[in-house]
Every structure is written in structure tokens, then in C-alpha cells.
Amino acid sequence: MLRRSPGSKKENFKMKDKGEEKKAAISGKKVAAKRQPTRASALLNSGADAEAKSDELYQQIDDAISDAKALPRHVAKRTLVKGTVIKVDPSGVVVDVHAKSEGVVPAREVSREELMAIKPGQEVLVYVLADEDEGGRLLLSIKRTESLRRWIELESAKMEEQPVKCIISEVNAGGVLVDIKGISGFIPSSQLDPNRVYKLIGDKTINKESFASELPMHLGKLVGEEMEAKVVEVDREQNRVILSEKLLGTSLSVKKRESTLSKAKVGDVLEGVVTDVRPYGIFVNAEGLDGLVHISEISWDKVDNTADFFAAGDKVKVMLIGLDEEGRRVAYSIKRLQADPWEAAVKKYKVGEMVEGTVTKVAPYGAFVKLGEGLNGLIHISELSDDLVLDPNEVVSKDQKIKVMILSISPEERHLGLSLRRAEGEKKRDRNIEIRDTKKNEAKAKKTVKKAEITAKITKKKVSAKKAATKKNKDSAGKTKSKMAKNEKHEE
């Protein structure tokens, strides 16, 4: 509370015009301030109740001082402040921002539409361009308010780690430029979501040397797309905004990872996405939980090159086969979700059986042959030929289809022993048997033909003899008839 001095009340309340203006500045309400001295004079001249009413005046002044909003404030350059419109004309807008002096918004710093729409008494948000103009007033802008508000929103998004929406507007060698409601930002290519990049590249294989040069061409397909990213750096002075799409995905994945980790157990089947392909296996993010599918767990087939089976960005189902308590080591399997071909092989094939397969690899010690999906066997170099073999490539080649004999089946070791030379030996024996049978058949056919020829000759002779006999009988009958006719004629 304000306290009166021990002197006369009248002397304490004799205010000059200058003192009145000072109190008006303290209250921030000029009209009210101008009325206070009049009211004070009235209180002083009121007679018996002057002392009570002067106490009321002191209370009003005390309330005005305690009201922080009523005090003149220092308005800093390049800040946003709220104010009340006092006057509007074609030259601009006069605004009271509760500072030592009024502010003015020149016509160039407000759009024509807004200038026509603004009315006295209306609250507006303004941007402080300069502390004072030539007339001693604050220089303000309404146009730049929206831009600054967006900068403040970006700073707030960075502090609160909230994603912002942006549109890809341009691509350069380092990444992509984005538009964030009129503010330009940049996302380095290393901070883009890997899945987005892999989808752009597709199945095409790009080596490290050409990747950097070809990436902008692929990223160009993204221009015009809307995306969300996390604000990494905001520098209003340098007009620079750096964002990251990868970090956004990471922060979201952390929550998802924790959720999956709390309920996941060995044997669970999860859906995921291939995030990286390495010579020793593939990395998969399954429901937020990153893990490795070792090369031995990719397929029942022999895997020499992991890239032949999967590419980054591929969707895949995996079985969780290994997990420590904190989820630092996570192991997945893909092949365990498929039927084990060995179970069928044990029932289907027998030792000594001849089967057809395809050579998948030729090694110094022999050749690998694929008999079926996930079922491979080895022809040892000693089983390639009856002749001495120094280089298996001289006998077989990759992708060649051959017939082999099954020498051994070992489900425990998941091993098939095969032989080409024995299969060839069987072929030779089969060929010899075939040749022998062919010769036998030919000889038999010749005998049959000869027999048929003899039979035909005999038949022909018989026919000829029969014809001759028939003719003889005919001739004999004719002679007999002629003789009888002669005898009848003689008797007459």
C-alpha cells in the first residue's frame, strides 16, 4: 500500500499537469489518469469525509501500480507483442502496445485486405521492427507476425520434440529442401527414412561409388510429397532449419520397441521390415524390435549371397529365436517358418536311388547339387568320374542338370552324399544292356523275318503244287469226258 507523508493532505494532493501525466503513464490508462486529479480535488474539497475519500484515491493508485499490465513496458526489437488498435487510416495502423509510446504499422507492413478489416479497439498481434521511428513511435508490422509465429512454433516443436509437417520442394546433392508453411528447411539425405530411399531405388543394385551421384535423381521423385519430420536445429538469425525424418521414426520406434519387448517371447511370430542387408545376414525391425536373421537362418537352401534373397525395405515374417532380458541381442529366423525339406527327404529318397538335380556350386573338393527346395547334396571329387579329376570344373558346371546316385542320407548332419560316376556307371550298364537287348531283338527279328520268308516260300510251293494238281485233275477230267463221249458215239 502507498502511505501518506506526515504533512498536510492538501499539500500532498496538489498535483500539477505534469504530475498528472506521469501518473497516467503509470496506469496505462490516459483517460482514467486525467480524471484522477479532478476526483482528487473533489475529495480534498468535500469537507468532513475528505480523509476517507483520500484513502480511496490512494487505494486506486496502489491498485494501478500493482497491475503489471498497466505499467509501461519495454518492448524489444524483433519480438511479438499484443496491442489494441487506436486508429486506422490509409497510411497505416496506430496500436497501443502498453509501452512508453504508441506503435505504428505502416501501410507497407499490412496487407490491403487486413487494413480494410481492422477496426479501432480490436486486439492484434504485431512484430516489432524498430524501437522508434522518426516520430518517436515504435515501428511495427502485421505482415511479419505470421512468419515469426511460425518460427516460434518451430522452436516450440524442437523443445517439445514434436513432429512438423512439411512439403518437399527441391532436391540437391546433400538432401531435400522442404517448405514448412512458408519457411524453408533442409533434411540431409542421411536423415531421410531408409525405407523411403530403398523404395525409390527398388531392386536396382548401386555400388557405393555411384550411390551419391545417383541419389539426387531418385530423390527427385519425392518433390511435392508431404511428410513429417523432427526439428533438429532452428536458427532464426541465420534463417536455417534442419530436420530429420529418421529421428522421428526412431523416437516412435522406441515406444513401439518398449511395448513389444514387454510382451515378446521366444517362438513368437512377428511382422517386420528388412532394414539392412549384410554378408552375414539381414537386419529386421519387427514391431519396433531390431534383430538379426543370421545367414544360416534365412533359408533351408544354401545361402551364398544374402542379397539374392532379400533387399532393404522388404516386408517379412520372422520367428523370435533369441532374446536377452534387455533386448540388446535379438535373433530372428525366417526358415523356421517354412517346412523342413529334410523331413520329406527322409521319406521320399532311398540310398542307391537315381535322382536328377542342378549343380549350384563347384568347389575344389567337389560339386553341390540341388535336388529340391531346401535340399542340397555334395558330390565329392572322388565321385565325379572313374578317371582322375584334378579340377571339378572339367566335369561339371554351375546350373548344369545331371543325374546322380544317392550314396548316403544323414538327417542328423543334414547331409546327402551323391555320386556322378556311379550314376554314369549305371548309365553305361543300362546302355550296354540296352545295346545287348537291341542286338538280341535285332537277331530275333532277323530270325523271324527268315522264318517268315521260308514259310512264305513253302506256302508258295504248296500253292503252286495245289494249282498244278488242280490243273492236272482238270485235264484228267477233260480227257475222261472226251473219252466217254467217243465211246457213246461209237456205240451208236
C-alpha positions as CSV (number, residue, x, y, z in Angstrom):
1,M,0.0,0.0,0.0
2,L,1.0,3.6,-0.6
3,R,1.4,5.7,2.6
4,R,0.8,9.4,3.0
5,S,3.5,11.7,4.3
6,P,3.0,13.2,7.7
7,G,2.4,16.7,6.1
8,S,-0.8,18.3,5.1
9,K,-3.2,16.3,3.0
10,K,-3.9,19.3,0.8
11,E,-0.1,19.7,0.0
12,N,0.2,16.0,-0.8
13,F,-2.6,16.2,-3.3
14,K,-1.7,19.4,-5.1
15,M,-0.9,17.8,-8.5
16,K,0.4,19.8,-11.4
17,D,-0.5,18.8,-15.0
18,K,2.9,17.2,-15.5
19,G,2.5,15.1,-12.4
20,E,-0.9,14.0,-13.7
21,E,0.6,12.9,-17.0
22,K,3.2,10.8,-15.1
23,K,0.6,9.0,-13.1
24,A,-1.4,8.5,-16.4
25,A,1.7,6.7,-17.9
26,I,2.0,4.5,-14.8
27,S,-1.7,3.4,-15.0
28,G,-1.6,3.0,-18.8
29,K,-5.0,4.5,-19.0
30,K,-4.7,8.1,-20.1
31,V,-8.4,8.9,-19.8
32,A,-8.6,7.5,-16.3
33,A,-5.4,9.2,-15.3
34,K,-6.7,12.6,-16.4
35,R,-9.8,12.1,-14.4
36,Q,-8.0,11.2,-11.2
37,P,-6.7,14.7,-10.3
38,T,-10.2,16.1,-10.8
39,R,-11.6,13.4,-8.5
40,A,-8.7,14.1,-6.1
41,S,-9.6,17.8,-5.9
42,A,-13.2,16.9,-5.3
43,L,-12.2,14.6,-2.5
44,L,-10.0,17.3,-0.9
45,N,-12.8,19.8,-1.0
46,S,-15.6,17.5,0.1
47,G,-15.5,18.6,3.8
48,A,-15.9,16.2,6.7
49,D,-15.4,13.0,4.6
50,A,-12.2,14.2,2.7
51,E,-9.9,12.0,4.7
52,A,-11.9,8.8,4.0
53,K,-12.2,9.6,0.3
54,S,-8.5,10.4,0.0
55,D,-7.8,6.9,1.3
56,E,-10.0,5.6,-1.5
57,L,-7.8,7.5,-4.0
58,Y,-4.6,6.1,-2.6
59,Q,-6.1,2.6,-3.0
60,Q,-6.9,3.3,-6.6
61,I,-3.4,4.5,-7.3
62,D,-2.0,1.5,-5.4
63,D,-4.1,-0.9,-7.5
64,A,-3.0,0.7,-10.7
65,I,0.7,0.3,-9.7
66,S,0.2,-3.3,-8.7
67,D,-1.4,-4.1,-12.0
68,A,1.7,-5.2,-14.1
69,K,-0.2,-5.0,-17.3
70,A,-1.0,-1.3,-16.7
71,L,2.7,-0.4,-16.3
72,P,4.6,0.8,-19.3
73,R,6.8,-2.0,-20.6
74,H,9.9,-2.2,-22.6
75,V,9.2,-3.7,-26.0
76,A,12.2,-5.4,-27.5
77,K,13.0,-5.3,-31.2
78,R,12.2,-8.4,-33.3
79,T,9.6,-9.7,-30.8
80,L,5.8,-10.4,-31.0
81,V,3.5,-8.3,-28.8
82,K,-0.2,-7.9,-28.4
83,G,-1.8,-4.5,-28.7
84,T,-5.0,-2.6,-29.2
85,V,-5.8,-0.7,-32.3
86,I,-6.3,3.0,-31.7
87,K,-6.5,4.4,-35.2
88,V,-6.8,3.1,-38.7
89,D,-6.2,5.2,-41.9
90,P,-4.7,4.7,-45.4
91,S,-1.2,5.5,-44.1
92,G,-1.3,2.6,-41.6
93,V,-2.5,1.5,-38.1
94,V,-1.8,3.1,-34.7
95,V,-1.5,0.4,-32.0
96,D,-1.2,0.8,-28.2
97,V,1.1,-2.0,-27.0
98,H,1.3,-0.7,-23.4
99,A,4.8,0.8,-24.0
100,K,6.1,4.3,-23.3
101,S,4.9,5.3,-26.7
102,E,2.4,4.1,-29.2
103,G,3.3,2.0,-32.2
104,V,2.6,2.4,-35.8
105,V,2.1,-0.2,-38.5
106,P,3.0,1.4,-41.9
107,A,0.7,0.6,-44.8
108,R,3.6,-1.4,-46.4
109,E,3.6,-3.8,-43.4
110,V,0.0,-4.7,-43.5
111,S,-2.0,-6.3,-46.4
112,R,-4.7,-4.2,-48.1
113,E,-7.3,-6.7,-47.0
114,E,-6.3,-6.6,-43.4
115,L,-6.0,-2.8,-43.4
116,M,-9.7,-2.6,-44.5
117,A,-10.8,-5.2,-42.0
118,I,-9.0,-3.8,-38.9
119,K,-11.2,-1.7,-36.6
120,P,-10.3,0.6,-33.6
121,G,-10.5,-1.3,-30.3
122,Q,-9.5,-4.6,-31.9
123,E,-6.7,-6.6,-30.4
124,V,-3.9,-7.5,-32.8
125,L,-0.6,-9.4,-32.7
126,V,2.3,-7.3,-34.1
127,Y,6.0,-7.7,-34.8
128,V,8.4,-5.0,-33.5
129,L,10.6,-3.8,-36.4
130,A,12.4,-1.0,-34.6
131,D,12.3,0.7,-31.2
132,E,11.4,4.1,-32.6
133,D,10.7,5.8,-35.9
134,E,11.4,9.4,-36.8
135,G,8.3,10.5,-34.8
136,G,9.5,8.6,-31.7
137,R,7.0,5.8,-32.1
138,L,7.5,2.0,-32.2
139,L,7.7,0.7,-35.8
140,L,5.5,-2.4,-36.1
141,S,4.5,-5.0,-38.7
142,I,1.5,-7.2,-39.1
143,K,2.7,-8.9,-42.2
144,R,5.8,-10.4,-40.5
145,T,3.8,-11.6,-37.5
146,E,2.7,-14.8,-39.2
147,S,6.3,-15.6,-40.2
148,L,7.6,-15.0,-36.7
149,R,4.8,-17.1,-35.3
150,R,5.9,-20.0,-37.4
151,W,9.4,-19.6,-36.2
152,I,8.2,-19.7,-32.7
153,E,6.1,-22.8,-33.5
154,L,9.3,-24.4,-34.9
155,E,11.3,-23.6,-31.8
156,S,8.5,-24.9,-29.6
157,A,8.3,-28.1,-31.8
158,K,12.1,-28.6,-31.3
159,M,11.8,-28.1,-27.5
160,E,8.8,-30.4,-27.1
161,E,10.2,-32.9,-29.7
162,Q,7.0,-32.7,-31.7
163,P,6.9,-33.6,-35.5
164,V,6.1,-30.9,-38.0
165,K,4.5,-31.4,-41.4
166,C,6.4,-30.2,-44.5
167,I,6.4,-30.5,-48.3
168,I,9.5,-31.5,-50.3
169,S,10.1,-28.6,-52.6
170,E,13.6,-29.2,-54.1
171,V,16.5,-31.7,-54.2
172,N,20.2,-31.2,-54.1
173,A,23.3,-33.3,-53.7
174,G,23.1,-33.2,-49.9
175,G,19.4,-34.0,-49.4
176,V,16.0,-32.4,-49.8
177,L,14.7,-28.8,-49.2
178,V,11.2,-28.6,-47.6
179,D,8.6,-26.0,-47.2
180,I,7.2,-25.6,-43.6
181,K,4.3,-23.2,-44.0
182,G,6.5,-20.7,-45.9
183,I,9.7,-21.3,-44.0
184,S,12.4,-23.2,-45.9
185,G,14.0,-26.2,-44.1
186,F,16.6,-28.9,-45.0
187,I,16.7,-32.6,-44.5
188,P,20.1,-34.3,-45.2
189,S,19.8,-37.5,-47.2
190,S,21.3,-39.3,-44.3
191,Q,18.4,-38.2,-42.2
192,L,15.7,-39.5,-44.5
193,D,13.8,-42.6,-43.6
194,P,15.9,-45.5,-45.1
195,N,12.7,-47.3,-46.2
196,R,11.7,-44.3,-48.3
197,V,15.1,-44.3,-50.0
198,Y,15.2,-48.0,-50.6
199,K,11.7,-47.9,-52.2
200,L,12.9,-45.3,-54.6
201,I,16.0,-47.3,-55.7
202,G,13.9,-50.5,-56.0
203,D,15.7,-53.7,-56.9
204,K,18.5,-51.9,-58.7
205,T,22.0,-52.6,-57.3
206,I,24.0,-49.4,-56.8
207,N,27.6,-49.5,-55.6
208,K,29.0,-47.0,-53.1
209,E,30.8,-45.0,-55.7
210,S,27.7,-44.3,-57.8
211,F,25.2,-44.1,-54.9
212,A,26.0,-40.5,-54.0
213,S,25.8,-39.3,-57.6
214,E,22.6,-41.2,-58.4
215,L,20.7,-40.4,-55.2
216,P,19.5,-36.9,-56.1
217,M,18.0,-38.4,-59.3
218,H,15.9,-40.8,-57.2
219,L,15.1,-38.2,-54.5
220,G,13.7,-36.0,-57.3
221,K,10.7,-38.4,-57.4
222,L,9.7,-37.1,-53.9
223,V,9.2,-33.4,-54.9
224,G,5.7,-32.4,-54.0
225,E,5.2,-35.1,-51.3
226,E,4.1,-34.2,-47.8
227,M,6.0,-35.8,-44.9
228,E,6.6,-35.4,-41.2
229,A,10.0,-34.8,-39.7
230,K,11.6,-33.9,-36.3
231,V,13.1,-30.4,-35.9
232,V,16.8,-30.8,-35.1
233,E,18.0,-27.2,-35.3
234,V,16.3,-23.8,-35.5
235,D,18.3,-20.6,-36.1
236,R,16.1,-17.6,-36.9
237,E,19.1,-15.3,-37.2
238,Q,20.7,-17.5,-39.9
239,N,17.2,-18.4,-41.4
240,R,18.2,-22.1,-41.0
241,V,16.0,-25.1,-40.1
242,I,17.4,-28.6,-40.1
243,L,15.1,-31.6,-39.8
244,S,15.3,-35.4,-39.6
245,E,12.8,-37.9,-40.8
246,K,15.0,-40.8,-39.4
247,L,14.9,-39.4,-35.9
248,L,11.2,-39.2,-36.0
249,G,10.9,-42.8,-36.9
250,T,13.5,-43.7,-34.2
251,S,11.6,-41.9,-31.4
252,L,8.3,-43.6,-32.5
253,S,10.2,-46.9,-32.7
254,V,11.5,-46.5,-29.1
255,K,7.9,-46.5,-27.7
256,K,6.9,-49.4,-30.0
257,R,10.1,-51.3,-29.1
258,E,9.4,-51.0,-25.4
259,S,5.8,-52.2,-25.9
260,T,7.0,-55.2,-28.0
261,L,9.8,-56.1,-25.6
262,S,7.5,-56.2,-22.6
263,K,5.4,-58.9,-24.1
264,A,7.6,-60.7,-26.7
265,K,8.8,-64.3,-26.0
266,V,10.9,-66.8,-27.9
267,G,8.8,-68.6,-30.5
268,D,6.6,-65.6,-31.3
269,V,6.0,-64.8,-35.0
270,L,6.3,-61.1,-35.8
271,E,5.9,-59.0,-38.9
272,G,8.7,-56.7,-39.8
273,V,10.7,-54.9,-42.5
274,V,14.3,-55.6,-43.7
275,T,16.4,-52.5,-42.7
276,D,19.8,-53.7,-43.8
277,V,21.4,-56.5,-45.8
278,R,24.9,-57.7,-44.8
279,P,27.1,-60.6,-46.0
280,Y,26.5,-62.4,-42.7
281,G,22.7,-61.9,-42.5
282,I,19.9,-59.4,-42.6
283,F,18.6,-56.9,-40.0
284,V,14.9,-56.8,-39.4
285,N,12.8,-54.3,-37.5
286,A,9.8,-56.3,-36.3
287,E,7.2,-54.2,-34.5
288,G,9.9,-51.8,-33.2
289,L,12.3,-54.5,-32.1
290,D,15.6,-54.6,-34.2
291,G,17.2,-58.0,-34.6
292,L,19.4,-60.1,-36.9
293,V,18.5,-63.0,-39.1
294,H,21.8,-64.9,-39.4
295,I,22.7,-66.2,-42.9
296,S,22.1,-69.7,-41.6
297,E,18.5,-68.8,-40.6
298,I,17.4,-67.2,-43.9
299,S,16.6,-70.3,-45.9
300,W,16.9,-74.1,-45.8
301,D,18.7,-73.6,-49.1
302,K,22.4,-72.9,-49.1
303,V,22.8,-69.1,-48.9
304,D,25.9,-67.7,-50.5
305,N,24.7,-64.2,-51.1
306,T,22.1,-62.7,-48.7
307,A,21.2,-60.0,-51.3
308,D,19.9,-62.8,-53.6
309,F,17.1,-63.4,-51.1
310,F,16.1,-60.1,-49.6
311,A,16.6,-56.3,-50.1
312,A,16.1,-53.4,-47.7
313,G,12.5,-52.4,-47.4
314,D,11.1,-55.9,-48.0
315,K,8.3,-56.9,-45.7
316,V,8.9,-60.3,-43.9
317,K,7.6,-62.5,-41.2
318,V,10.1,-63.7,-38.7
319,M,10.2,-66.1,-35.7
320,L,11.9,-64.8,-32.5
321,I,14.5,-67.4,-31.6
322,G,16.8,-65.4,-29.2
323,L,16.2,-62.6,-26.8
324,D,18.1,-61.3,-23.8
325,E,16.3,-59.6,-20.9
326,E,17.0,-56.0,-22.0
327,G,16.6,-56.7,-25.7
328,R,20.2,-55.9,-26.6
329,R,20.6,-59.1,-28.6
330,V,17.6,-60.2,-30.7
331,A,17.8,-63.2,-33.0
332,Y,15.2,-64.0,-35.7
333,S,14.7,-66.8,-38.1
334,I,12.8,-66.9,-41.4
335,K,13.5,-70.5,-42.4
336,R,11.9,-71.9,-39.3
337,L,8.5,-70.6,-40.5
338,Q,8.9,-72.9,-43.6
339,A,8.6,-76.7,-43.8
340,D,11.8,-78.6,-43.2
341,P,12.6,-80.3,-46.5
342,W,14.6,-82.9,-44.7
343,E,11.6,-84.4,-43.1
344,A,10.1,-85.1,-46.6
345,A,13.5,-86.1,-48.0
346,V,13.9,-89.0,-45.5
347,K,10.6,-90.4,-46.6
348,K,11.0,-89.7,-50.3
349,Y,14.5,-90.8,-51.2
350,K,16.5,-94.0,-50.7
351,V,20.1,-94.9,-50.8
352,G,21.0,-96.2,-54.3
353,E,18.2,-94.3,-56.0
354,M,18.9,-92.3,-59.2
355,V,17.7,-88.7,-59.0
356,E,18.0,-85.6,-61.1
357,G,19.4,-82.3,-59.8
358,T,21.0,-79.0,-60.7
359,V,24.6,-78.0,-59.9
360,T,24.5,-74.9,-57.7
361,K,28.2,-74.5,-56.9
362,V,31.5,-76.1,-58.0
363,A,34.2,-76.2,-55.3
364,P,37.8,-77.5,-55.4
365,Y,36.7,-80.6,-53.4
366,G,33.5,-81.4,-55.4
367,A,30.1,-80.0,-56.5
368,F,26.9,-79.1,-54.7
369,V,23.7,-80.3,-56.3
370,K,20.2,-79.0,-55.5
371,L,17.6,-81.8,-55.6
372,G,14.6,-79.8,-54.4
373,E,13.6,-76.8,-52.4
374,G,16.0,-76.6,-49.4
375,L,17.6,-79.9,-50.2
376,N,21.2,-80.0,-51.3
377,G,23.8,-82.7,-51.6
378,L,27.5,-83.0,-52.3
379,I,29.3,-84.9,-55.0
380,H,32.8,-85.4,-53.6
381,I,35.6,-85.0,-56.2
382,S,36.3,-88.8,-56.0
383,E,32.7,-89.4,-57.0
384,L,32.7,-87.2,-60.1
385,S,34.3,-89.7,-62.5
386,D,36.1,-93.0,-62.8
387,D,39.0,-91.1,-64.3
388,L,41.3,-89.0,-62.1
389,V,39.8,-85.5,-61.6
390,L,42.0,-82.6,-60.7
391,D,39.5,-79.8,-61.4
392,P,35.8,-80.5,-60.8
393,N,35.0,-77.7,-63.3
394,E,36.3,-80.0,-66.1
395,V,33.5,-82.4,-65.3
396,V,30.5,-80.3,-64.3
397,S,29.5,-76.6,-64.4
398,K,27.1,-74.4,-62.5
399,D,23.4,-74.7,-63.4
400,Q,24.1,-78.0,-65.3
401,K,21.3,-80.6,-64.9
402,I,22.7,-84.0,-64.1
403,K,21.6,-87.4,-62.8
404,V,23.2,-88.6,-59.6
405,M,23.1,-91.6,-57.4
406,I,22.3,-91.2,-53.7
407,L,25.1,-92.7,-51.6
408,S,24.0,-91.6,-48.1
409,I,21.3,-89.7,-46.3
410,S,22.1,-88.2,-42.8
411,P,19.2,-86.3,-41.3
412,E,21.3,-85.5,-38.2
413,E,24.0,-83.9,-40.1
414,R,21.6,-82.8,-42.8
415,H,23.9,-84.3,-45.4
416,L,23.3,-86.0,-48.7
417,G,26.1,-87.9,-50.3
418,L,25.9,-88.1,-54.1
419,S,27.8,-89.8,-56.9
420,L,28.0,-88.9,-60.5
421,R,30.4,-91.6,-61.6
422,R,28.2,-94.3,-60.2
423,A,25.3,-92.7,-61.9
424,E,27.3,-92.7,-65.1
425,G,28.3,-96.3,-64.4
426,E,24.7,-97.2,-64.1
427,K,24.0,-95.3,-67.3
428,K,26.8,-97.3,-69.1
429,R,25.4,-100.6,-67.7
430,D,21.9,-99.5,-68.7
431,R,23.3,-98.5,-72.1
432,N,25.1,-101.9,-72.5
433,I,22.0,-103.7,-71.5
434,E,20.1,-101.7,-73.9
435,I,22.6,-102.4,-76.7
436,R,22.6,-106.1,-75.8
437,D,18.8,-106.2,-75.8
438,T,18.7,-104.3,-79.0
439,K,21.1,-106.8,-80.7
440,K,19.1,-109.7,-79.3
441,N,15.9,-108.1,-80.6
442,E,17.5,-107.5,-84.0
443,A,18.7,-111.1,-84.2
444,K,15.4,-112.3,-83.2
445,A,13.8,-110.1,-85.7
446,K,16.1,-111.4,-88.4
447,K,15.2,-115.0,-87.5
448,T,11.6,-114.1,-87.6
449,V,12.0,-112.5,-91.0
450,K,13.9,-115.5,-92.3
451,K,11.4,-117.9,-90.9
452,A,8.7,-115.8,-92.4
453,E,10.5,-115.9,-95.7
454,I,10.9,-119.7,-95.5
455,T,7.3,-120.0,-94.5
456,A,6.3,-117.8,-97.4
457,K,8.4,-120.0,-99.8
458,I,6.8,-123.2,-98.5
459,T,3.4,-121.7,-98.7
460,K,4.1,-120.6,-102.3
461,K,5.3,-124.1,-103.3
462,K,2.2,-125.6,-101.7
463,V,0.0,-123.2,-103.6
464,S,1.9,-123.9,-106.8
465,A,1.6,-127.6,-106.2
466,K,-2.0,-127.3,-105.5
467,K,-2.6,-125.3,-108.6
468,A,-0.7,-127.9,-110.6
469,A,-2.7,-130.7,-109.1
470,T,-5.9,-128.9,-109.7
471,K,-4.9,-128.3,-113.3
472,K,-3.9,-132.0,-113.7
473,N,-7.2,-133.1,-112.3
474,K,-8.9,-130.8,-114.6
475,D,-7.1,-132.0,-117.6
476,S,-7.7,-135.6,-116.5
477,A,-11.4,-134.9,-116.1
478,G,-11.5,-133.3,-119.5
479,K,-9.8,-136.4,-121.1
480,T,-12.2,-138.7,-119.3
481,K,-15.2,-136.8,-120.5
482,S,-13.8,-136.7,-124.1
483,K,-13.2,-140.4,-124.0
484,M,-16.7,-141.1,-122.7
485,A,-18.1,-139.0,-125.5
486,K,-16.2,-141.0,-128.1
487,N,-17.4,-144.3,-126.6
488,E,-21.0,-143.2,-126.7
489,K,-20.6,-142.2,-130.3
490,H,-19.0,-145.5,-131.2
491,E,-21.8,-147.5,-129.6
492,E,-24.4,-145.7,-131.6
